[in-house]
Amino acid sequence: MTDDADSGADASATDGSGADADGDRLDVGFVPAEVPGAGLTGAVETSALLVEHLSRRHDLTVYVASQHAADDVDLPAEDRVEYVIHDDLPKLPHPITAKHRALREETDALESHDLVHSYSSVFVPVLADLSTPTISTLNSYVAVCPKGDMRYHGKRTCSGPGPAKCVACVGVTGARRRQGLENEARSAYSSLGKLPLVRDSMARRNGVDAYHALSPHLAEDYAALDFPAERTRVIPHFYDGGFRRDPRTTAGDPVTLLYVGGLREFKGVQVLVRGLAELRSRGVDARLRVAGAGPYGDRIKRLVGELGLADAVAWHGYVDHDDLPDLYAGADAFVYPGLIDEPFGRVLLEALAAGTPVVASDVGSTDYIVGDAGERFESGDERALADAVERLVADYEERAGAIPDQLARFEPETVLAQFDELYRDVATGRLRRESRPSSASSPTPSR
């Protein structure tokens, strides 16, 4: 399904309204988070959407550095995009080390473009060594936190990284989560291996021309760690046109709640389950559908059993991306019970695009995305979650009716125009670091 905004994006390349017709088409080296189209995470899905849309407006060469295989993936826009692929990379000594090494092997090619845009903050140290103009998307906290959550000991917002501090935090957080020895050992290895990345990113943060933050909240968090606020632009995700559905006007009976995402402690699904029990104790006939998997899944299922909710919860497991729109549209409300400040929360946008109002915890950028098209509640509080669901049901027509206006902020053409402006400002030097390394003095790629 293609909505009008997507159709407009197709037309803009030929009808005089797009970057190509205006003579602003740029030669862009684009570095995605992973193999675009692989469907691994929200960042990967967004990378694929950006490749698809930006390639209609600019000449894209996509540089893939990944531990995953690309040969069985349907890469987006292959007819318009040149791909340079380093896949099946080794995971030892650490996946990020291998990715950096692969991308540095392409230094000469990267420096031949008008600009290089990495849709991952993992590559900040690599971009800082390029002489060509550069943009790094801040789509996670991995550049400043080896755990990627900016939560000190898993409880409160961290004030900034430090070697000993981060090592201690990884250990304490793992002990607190208790998600199994194997899972925690794997998580600790991954986190501790990112310490050099955090050190180098902090040291080289002024060596990137511009930063793209997904939300005002994320931009503020990075500015607090002395990333250059004057060279950081806030550009949100745009919604996937394939998710567009008309919103319903009344909630069903029973009320169907939906969760989509990983089953991890910080995702707060345990709070949602307790909130469901609270709703049912109040006489509200509510049901829950859970789409996702993860190391916390067994504990969540045990909790469902302990609370006597087995008949009220449906487990969908992993759901293919193409099947998500109808899953969202079939629910009365999407519930986002997260406990930490995630960079954006693409699932919120997917729910709204499918016409489903949202109940979300008051963390990170949820208010920025949801606005009047849902209700918020204090994170970690199941009674507050139940209150928010009841408010949503009571004001359902008003909340669902607010979805179109809220979605307008995230129209593909609106967001892509902001990328065009950012690209032009970086390519022309209006946004620029104080000094760039010359090609002759660029470091020798690591071998």
N, C-alpha and C positions, 0 to 999 in steps of 0.2 A: 504494500500500500504506500503510495506517495502522496504527500499532502501538498497544498498550494505553495508553501514556502520552499519545499524541495524542488517543485517545478520551476519556481522563480530562479532558483540557483542554477538550474540547467539553462534557462533562457539567458541569464546574465552574461554568459560567455559569448553570446552572439548578437544580442539585440541592442548593443550600445550602452548598456547600463553596468556592465561588469568591468573588472580590472583590465581585461585584455583589450576591450574596445577603447578604453581610455589611455592606452599606451603604458599602463602601469604594471604590466606583467613582469614579474621578477623571476630570476633563476634561483631557486631555493633548495638548499640541502636540508632535508627533513629527517630527524632521528626520532622514531617512535619509541614508546615505552617497551614494546616487545614486537613480535611478528604481528603486524596489523591484520585483523581478520581471524586471529587464533581464538578469540573469545575467552581469554584467560581471566581478565579483570575488567573493571570499568574503564581504567586508563587505556587498556588495549582496545576496547570497543570505541572509545573516543578517538584514539589514534587512527583507527580505520575510517571513522566518519570524517576526520579532518583530511586525511589523504584523499578520500573521495571528493570532498567539496573544494578543498584548496587547489586541487589539480585542475579544476575548471577555470581557475583564476590566475594561476602561476605555473611556471615550469618546475615540476618537482622531481628531485632525485631522492629516493628514500633509502637511507642507510640503516639496515637492520643488524643489530648485534644481540644474539639471543642463544640461550641454551636449548631452545625448542627447535624442532625441525620445521622448515618453511615449505618443503616440497608438497605437503599434503594440505596446505592452507589455500583457500581461495582469496588471494591478495586483492585488495580493492584497486580499482582504476588502473589495471595493468596496461590497458590500451593507451593511457595518457601519462604513465609514470615509469621512470627508469628505476629499477631496484638494484641495490648493491647489498648482497646478503651474506652475512657471516652467521650461520646458524649451527646448531649442534655443538656449541662452544662448550669447553670443559667446565665443570663446576668447581674444580680444585685448581689453585688453592682457595679461590672464592669466585663465585659467579661474576661479581662486579669487576674483579681484576681482569677476567677474560674479556668482558665487554669493553672495558677501557682499552685493552691492548688491541682488540679488533678495530675499534673506531680510530685509534691513533694510526693504524696502518693506512687509513684513508685520508691522512692529513692533506696531502697535495690535492686530492679531489675535492675535499671539503672547502679548501681555500680558493677553489675556482668559482664558487657560487657568489651571487650578490649578497647572500646572507645564509646562515645556518641556524635552524630552529630545532632544538631538542625538546621533545615533549616528555621530558623526564629530568628531574633534578639530579639523577644519578650521574649525569655527564657534565656537571658544572666544571670540574677540574680540566676536562678535555677541551671544553669550549674556551676556557680562559687562555689556553695555549694557541688558539687560532688567530691568525692575523685578519681574517675576514670578519665582518659584523656578525654578532651572535645574539641569540635569544634563548633563554632557558625557561621552560614552563615549570612553575612550582606547583606540582600536582600531588605532592606528598611532603612529609616532614623528614624524609630519609637523608636529605643533605645536612640536616642539623641534629638528627636523633637516630642512633643506630637501631632502635626498636621501631622507629617510624611513627610514634604516637605522641611524643612530647609530654608523656606522663611520667613524672618522677615517682619511682617505686609503684607505678601503676595507679597512683591515687590522685595526684595533683599536677597542675600544669608546671612543666619544667622551666626554669629560668635560663637555661642554656647548657650546652655540652661541655664536658671536661673528661679527660681520659679515665681517671680513677672514678669519678662520679658516674660515668656511663657504665663502666664495668660492674660496679656495685649495683646499679639500677637494674641491669639485665638479670643479675642473679636473684635479687629480691623479688622482682616482678615475676620471674619464672616460678619461684617457690610459692608465690601467692596464687598464681593461676591454677596450679596443680592439674594440668591438662595431660598428664602422662609423661613418664620419663623419656620416651622416644621423641614425642612431640616437643618437649621442652629442650631436649638436647639439640634437636635440629634448629629450633628457634634461637637458642643461645649461640650456636655456631654461626648462623646467618647474621645475627645482630653484632656479635663481637667482630666478625669479619668486616663490618661496615665502619668500624672506628677510623681506619685510615681515610675512608671517603669523607666522613664528617670533618676530620682534621683538615683535609685538603680543600673541601668546599668552603669551610669557614675562612681558611687562609686566602683562597682565590676568589672570594665572592665578588670583589670589585673588578675582576678581570673579565666579566661578561657584560656586554653592552646593555642588554635590557632583560628584565624578568617579566614573565607573564604569570600572574596569580589568578586562581580560579574564583576567588571571592575576596571581598574586603577583609574578612576575618583572617584569611591566610596571608594576605599582604601585610596586615598589621603584625601578625606573629613573626614574620620574617624581618620586618623593619625593626622590631624590638631586638633582633639579633644582629643588627647593623648591616643587613642587606640593603642596597641603595633604594630607598623608598621613592626618590625622585625619578628613578629609571624602572619602576615597577608599574605595570598596567594591569588593572583588573579586567579580565575578559572571562565570562562564565562559559560553561558548556552550552551548546545548543541541543535542543531535543532532536531525537531521531524521528523523522517523519513517519516511519513505519509503525510507530506506537500510537499515532493519532486515532482517538476514538471520541465520540460525543459523550460528555458527562451525563450521568443520570440525575434525576431531580429529587429522588427520595431514596432513603436507605431501605434495605430489605429486611425481612423478618423471617429467620434470624439475621442478625447483623454479621456480615462476613468480613473478618479482618485478614489482612495479608501481610506476611513478612517475606522479603526477598533479600538474600545476602548470606554471607558466611556464618557458620555457627561457631562463634568464638566468644570468649567471656566479655570482651570489650564491646561487642555488638549489642549486648543487653537483651538477648532473646529471653533470658531467665526472668527479666523484669516484665516482659510482655506476657509470658506464661502466667506469672503471678497476677498481672493485671487482668488477664482473662478470668482467672478464678475469682478475683474481686468483683468483676462485672456480673458474673453468674450468681455470686452470693447476694447481689443487689436485685436479682430477678431479671437481669438483662439476658436475653437469649442470644449469646454471641458465640461465633465459631471462628476458628483460626486455621489458616492455611500457611504452611511453612515451606518455602522453596529455597533450598540451599543445603550445604553440607560443611563439615568442619570438625576439628578436634573436640569441640565442646558438645557435639551432637548427642552422645550417649548420656551425658549429665542432664541435658535438657529433656530428653525423653524420659529419664527416670523421674525428673521433677513433674512432668506431665502426669505420670502414673501416680506419684505420691499425692498429687492434688485432685485426683479423680477426674481428670480431663481427657482421658483417652478417647472418648466418643466425640469430643468437641474439637480435636486437633487432627488435621489431615497433613501428612508428610509427603511432599512432592519430590524431595531430593533435588539433585541438580536438574535445572530446567534449561533447555536450549534457548539461546537468545531469541530465535524466531518465534518461540512459543510464549515468550513473556508478555507481549501486548495483551493477548486475550486473557491471560492469568490476572494481570492488573485490572483489566476492564471488568472482570467477573467478580471483583471484590467491592464491598461498600466503602472500605477505607484501607489505605496502606499505612502500616505502622512502622515507624523508624525509632527504635528504642535505644539507639547508640549511647554509650557512656563517655565517649571521648570526642574531642574536636577533630572530626575528619575534614579533609580539605574541601570537599564539596558535597558528596552524597548524590551521585548520579541517579540512584534509584528513586529519589524524590522527584526528579524531573521526568523519569520514565512513568511514574505513577500519574503525575499531572497530565502528561501527554495522552495517557490512556483514559483520561476523564475521571480519575479516581482521586478524591480529596485525601488529605494526609493528616495523620496524627504523629507528631515528631517530638522527640526530646529537645530541650532547649540548649543544644550544644552547637558549637561551630557556626555553620552557615545556614542552618535550617530555616531561620526566619527570612533570610535573604532569598531563599529559593521558594518557600511555601507561601509567604505573605498571608493574604486573607483566604487562601484556598485550603485551609486546614486549621488545626488546633495544635498548640504546643504544651508540653508539660515538663516539670522538673525531672531531670534525668535521674534514673535509679529509684524512682518512687512509683510503685505499682498503683497506689491509690490515686495519685495525680494522673497517671495514665488512664485509669478507669474514668476519672472525672472528665478528661479531655475527650474520650470516646463518647461519653454521654452528651457533652456539649456539641460535639460534631453531629450526632444524630438529631439533636434538638434543632440545630440550625443548618440542617443538611442542604436545603435548597440554596441558601445564601452562600455556603462554603463551596459547593459544587459550581454555583454560578460565577464565582470569582476566578475559576480556573482559566478561562480564555484570556482575561486581562493579565493574569500573572504569567501565563505562558508567552505572551507577546514579548516579554523581556528576553526570552530565550529563543526567539525565532532564528532559524539558521541564517537568513540573510542579514539580520541585525547583528548577530555575533560575527559573521564572516566579514562584514564591513569594518568591524573593529580590528580584526586581524589584518586587513588590508592597510589600515592606517598605521598600525604598529609596524608592519613590515616596511612600509615606506619611510617611517621615521628612523628606523634602524639602518636601512640601506643607504639613506641619504646623510646619515650622521647626526640627525637631530637628537637622537638618543645614542650616546656613545660613552664608553669608558674613557678614562683620562689618557691611557696609552695602550696600544696594541703591540704584541710582539711582531716583528717583521718576519716574513717568510724565511729569510736567511738565518734568523736567530731562533726559529722555532725548535723545540727540543726534539731530539731523535726519538722516534716512536719506540716504546718498550717492546722488547722481543722476548 
